[in-house]
Structures are given as structure tokens and as C-alpha cells.
Amino acid sequence: MATNARRTQSKPPISTNGARKNGVAHSATKGVHGRLWKDSPKPEVGNWRVKSGLAQMLKGGVIMDVVTEEHARIAEDAGAVAVMALERVPSDIRKDGGVARMSDPELIVRIMQSVTIPVMAKSRIGHFAEAQVLQALGVDYCDESEVLTPADTEFHVNKWDFKMPFVCGCTNLGEALRRIGEGAAMIRTKGEAGTGDVVQAVTHARSVLGEIRRIQAMKEEELMTEAKKLGAPYELVLEVRRTGRLPVVNFAAGGIATPADASLLMQIGVDGVFVGSGIFKSENPAKMAAAIVKATTHYKDPEVIAEVSKGLGGAMRGLDSSKFAPDQRLAVRGW
Amino acid sequence: MVATGGSRIGVLALQGDFAEHLAALRSIGIEGEEVRKVSQLEGLDGLIIPGGESTAITKLMDAYSFRAALPRAVADGLAVWGTCAGMIVMARSLTDPYPKPLGLLDIKVSRNWFGRQVDSFESDFKFKGIRGKPIRAVFIRAPVVEEIGDGVEELAVLPDGHAVAVRSGRLMATAFHPELTDDRRVHRYFADLAAAKDGKTRD
């Protein structure tokens, strides 16, 4: 949980392209802003600081997958910092097979109306039209997610086009920096969603954080070649070396199922956790949710983790992700 | 910054952007302290309640006994500054039925007043007691002050008159996030307030 100067800077990570200094310059004219600033300069909405800033407010918190309004209220009551509105949790998507798409807008809106915390929703990789729909609904964060079936085998969404912020998954540093280069304002590990098997999230978090430490030890003349190897924007590699962390908030996701799992990832060095199937596929979701929230706050305190882990009932039934055939792995989706 | 010398400032580290506040304090020469347990309030001159989700923060404050301990510490002279979620936590009451605020500061607060994340914004504000250019204020799913009690002073207001920064004695709250910009004047303002035990800042 190292802090750095980046957090307090107003500049976005891409400094070479003037047009993108603040993402797209959206000016606020509708809704409350239209009435409020009649005779004053219009405020700036949807700029980089505001988009990456919401992720900063989620730090040290737990984001939970929910499929009904009741789930959403249970999550909020347990202390979730945001919910991910879905039709099916990842373990059911995995079981059901077929094509997994953006959720029904009606469900997303009902969940938005049932809680006061931010609501996230998923679009397919590269499906900018689904993302446009989510922005039109007023969704607070879009997860361009490998859990859904990709819509484009080559290109991700150009996230600079949106005033709604995006979170994207990654398995290593190069992938994380490519997504940030495309405008992602928050990063998460991919892990292996819907398994309850934490090993892939650990692998991806260690990979990202280990590569950052390796770059910090490099000389400046080595960085262009390193950027080429990583397939990452050079400017962002320079920034990572200077600050010692990703330019945006970095959560763990994919397989977290217990309070100790959350503590493990937090101690490895992520800023917070997503819990997908792990809450509502456990025996006592309300209790599990509250326990993972406490474990994420007090991740350094094993006595607290022990206390909150007592009498939780069964965690979700897991799947050993090392036994998966290549086509069962969601983490390989995305480029 | 003579006035801030030697004062101890904590940042409530249950959830939210506490690391950003600690970095901001460090840049003005103050080594802030993470506060996760009530025992860590001991000996502090000031406490910052950071941005985050007010529902999550109040939940964790209840679970770890801050609801009883914090008002006692304030009565003993602790200076407190809440940013965004921190303002909500400090309020006397909210327009929403939940979460239940701590009632440290006599204001009524409306959560998410500007709308959803797509309405989050930044703009310039005059801040009473801070000289020079306006403050660049970042509002993220921000609240506003709907009602203000006797003895609470407005430090910054919206064009329609809603307060977005207030102070009463050693307590202050901002609806926006000075920790997300490079301008350290609001952090200095609070550090001075925390250092001035009689409740008066240097100006």
C-alpha cells in the first residue's frame, strides 16, 4: 500500500497527447449542473482526476457481485464500497456456458435504485456499444470484463471517449499499462473468476507488483526496450519507475472467497478487493460479506482475521483452476 | 509553518483515500498516523476522516467502537476534518435515512447531491481564510450542506448558496477532496487549526 506523488497529481498518465490531458473535455450542462452554474464558469465533469478519483475513494474496500436488489442491500449493509450489478455471478456464467453479455438494463437500474453506494456493471471486451448503454443508464463504473464473452478479438474499448470511468482486468504489468493507456481509471487482477480458487489472483498481483519492483531497479536507458518487451506505453513505464506503483488504483479480483483470502491479497499489496461468487455462493452471505469487509480493513491484524472468520459457515464450493482446459480459462481473454 | 510544529495528526484508515491524505500531510512536513483502532486516537491533536464510502466507514466505526470514542476525543479538544464521506460521518443529520452519522458538527447533509458519478466534477472556489488564487475543488459523488446550525461558519459555497466547506471551532468539513490536488493550502489550514489548542488559527 505504498503511496506516491502520482496520487496527488492532476495530470493523467498520457502526457504526450494534449487532447487527452483530461480525457475528453466533457462540459456539464445537463441536470443539476445546468441549473447550478447559470452565471458561473461551467465545471469540468468526467475528466481524468474525477474518474480515477472515484477508484481512490473505493480503496481499502470490498466490491461485491450482486444479482438482485436484495443482494445489493445485503452488500451495502455489510459495508461494501460498491456493487457489481449482474444477471449471474461468474460461477453460474461458467456453469451455464453460452454467450455471456451485458446484463438487462432494467435489472441494473433496479439495483441502482436500491442502494446509495456506487453501482458498477460489466460490458464485453471491445463492446463499446454496451459501454455506451451503461453510461446512458448512469452506471458509476464500467468493468470491461473477461467474465463476459469478448465482442472483439483484437481491440478493447477506447475508454477516453467516456465520462463514465472504466475498470479493466490484467494478468501482468504490460496488460495493465495497455488498459491504462486506453483510458482505464482503475485496474484489477483477472484471477480466475467463479472458481473460489485464489491462486490466479495471487499470481497476477505478484506478477504486476514484481514487475514494478524490477522496473524500479532499471536504468533509464533500459526502459524503452523494457516498454517494447512489455508491450506497454513508454510514458507509463517511465511513470511506474518514478512512482513505484501503477498510475491508478489496483484491486484484486477472481477467486477471492474468504476473509483470509482478502487479507492475503491486501498484504501482497493491492488497494482493495472484488468478491464475486464468494459472497452469495457461501452459506451465510450477510455474515461472509461483513467478515470480508472487516478483514480488508484490518488485513495486517491476524487476530481480527481470526475473529471474523469464526462460524461463517461454508465458503463457496471451489473449482481447482489448475485442472482447467485452456478454453475454461477466462483470464486469457483480452489482449 | 511554525504553528504546525510538533502537532500529531491522524488519518482514519478504516476505508477510503487515507493514503492520499497521509501523502498530502507528508508534503507539508507532517508524518501523519494511520488510525484503525480507538487506542490510536490517544495523544492526537487532529484527525482527518478521509473520502470513501460513508456507509462502509460508519459500519466499521461502529464495529470498532469509534462512535463512542470519537465524540469523547472531540470533547477533549481533538480537531477533526472530514472530506466528502468524512463530512457525512461528522454531520448532525442526513436527508437520507442511513447511514447514521456521528453528530459531531451541527450540519444537515445531503448525500450524492449532484447525482451519480457521471456528474462528478471539479471547479474553482473561494475558501474563506485562505488567501490567493481560488481552490481547485474536486467533487466525487459529493454531498452538500443543506442546513447549518448556530456557530457553524460557511467557508465555501455553491452559486445557489449551499455550503460545501464549513467550520465550527476545531471541527471542519469539506464536500470536496483537497487531497487529490497539488494545492496544500487546505491541509495547512487544518494543520494550523489542530496546532492551535485555543481553537483559533494564526490569522
Contacts between the chains, C-beta under 8 A, distances in Angstrom:
chain1	res1	chain2	res2	distance
A	1	B	19	6.3
A	3	B	19	4.2
A	3	B	20	7.1
A	3	B	22	6.1
A	3	B	23	4.4
A	4	B	23	7.1
A	5	B	23	7.3
A	7	B	17	7.9
A	7	B	19	7.0
A	7	B	20	4.8
A	7	B	23	5.9
A	7	B	180	7.6
A	8	B	20	6.5
A	8	B	23	5.8
A	8	B	24	6.1
A	8	B	27	7.2
A	8	B	179	6.9
A	8	B	180	6.9
A	8	B	181	6.9
A	8	B	182	5.7
A	9	B	182	6.5
A	10	B	136	7.7
A	10	B	180	7.9
A	10	B	181	6.0
A	10	B	182	6.5
A	28	B	119	7.0
A	28	B	121	5.7
A	31	B	115	5.7
A	31	B	119	6.1
A	32	B	113	7.5
A	32	B	114	5.4
A	32	B	115	5.8
A	32	B	119	6.5
A	33	B	114	7.3
A	33	B	119	6.6
A	33	B	121	6.9
A	35	B	160	7.9
A	36	B	158	6.3
A	36	B	159	5.9
A	36	B	160	5.8
A	37	B	123	7.8
A	37	B	159	6.1
A	38	B	159	7.3
A	39	B	159	7.1
A	40	B	159	5.0
A	41	B	123	7.2
A	41	B	124	7.4
A	43	B	121	4.0
A	43	B	122	6.3
A	43	B	123	3.8
A	43	B	139	8.0
A	44	B	121	6.0
A	44	B	122	5.4
A	44	B	123	7.2
A	45	B	118	6.9
A	45	B	119	6.3
A	45	B	120	6.5
A	45	B	121	4.5
A	46	B	118	6.4
A	46	B	120	7.6
A	47	B	122	6.8
A	49	B	122	6.4
A	49	B	138	5.9
A	49	B	180	6.2
A	49	B	181	7.9
A	50	B	120	4.5
A	50	B	121	6.4
A	50	B	122	6.3
A	50	B	138	6.5
A	50	B	139	8.0
A	50	B	140	6.2
A	53	B	120	7.4
A	53	B	138	5.9
A	53	B	140	4.9
A	53	B	177	6.7
A	53	B	180	5.4
A	54	B	117	5.6
A	54	B	120	6.7
A	54	B	140	5.3
A	54	B	141	6.9
A	56	B	17	4.4
A	56	B	20	6.1
A	56	B	51	7.3
A	56	B	180	7.0
A	57	B	16	5.8
A	57	B	17	5.8
A	57	B	51	4.8
A	57	B	52	5.3
A	57	B	53	6.9
A	57	B	84	7.3
A	57	B	85	7.2
A	57	B	140	5.9
A	57	B	141	7.7
A	58	B	52	7.7
A	58	B	53	7.3
A	59	B	15	7.4
A	59	B	16	6.4
A	59	B	17	5.9
A	59	B	18	7.8
A	59	B	19	7.0
A	59	B	52	7.5
A	60	B	13	7.2
A	60	B	14	7.2
A	60	B	15	4.4
A	60	B	16	6.3
A	60	B	18	7.1
A	60	B	52	7.3
A	61	B	15	4.9
A	61	B	16	7.6
A	61	B	52	7.0
A	61	B	53	6.4
A	61	B	56	5.7
A	76	B	55	5.8
A	77	B	59	7.8
A	78	B	59	7.5
A	79	B	15	7.8
A	79	B	55	6.8
A	79	B	56	4.4
A	79	B	59	3.9
A	79	B	60	6.2
A	80	B	53	8.0
A	80	B	56	6.8
A	81	B	15	6.5
A	81	B	52	7.0
A	81	B	53	4.3
A	81	B	56	5.1
A	82	B	53	7.4
A	112	B	116	7.9
A	116	B	55	6.8
A	116	B	96	6.6
A	116	B	98	8.0
A	116	B	111	6.3
A	116	B	112	6.5
A	117	B	53	5.5
A	117	B	55	5.9
A	117	B	56	7.7
A	118	B	53	7.7
A	118	B	117	6.3
A	118	B	141	6.8
A	135	B	118	6.8
A	138	B	115	7.7
A	138	B	116	4.6
A	138	B	118	6.1
A	140	B	116	5.7
A	140	B	117	3.9
A	140	B	118	7.8
A	140	B	141	7.4
A	141	B	117	6.9
A	163	B	118	5.3
A	164	B	117	6.8
A	164	B	118	5.7
A	165	B	117	6.8
A	290	B	59	8.0
A	293	B	56	6.8
A	293	B	59	7.2
A	293	B	60	7.2
A	294	B	60	7.2
A	294	B	63	6.4
A	296	B	15	7.9
A	297	B	13	7.9
A	297	B	14	5.2
A	297	B	15	6.1
A	297	B	36	6.7
A	297	B	60	5.6
A	298	B	36	6.4
A	301	B	36	7.9
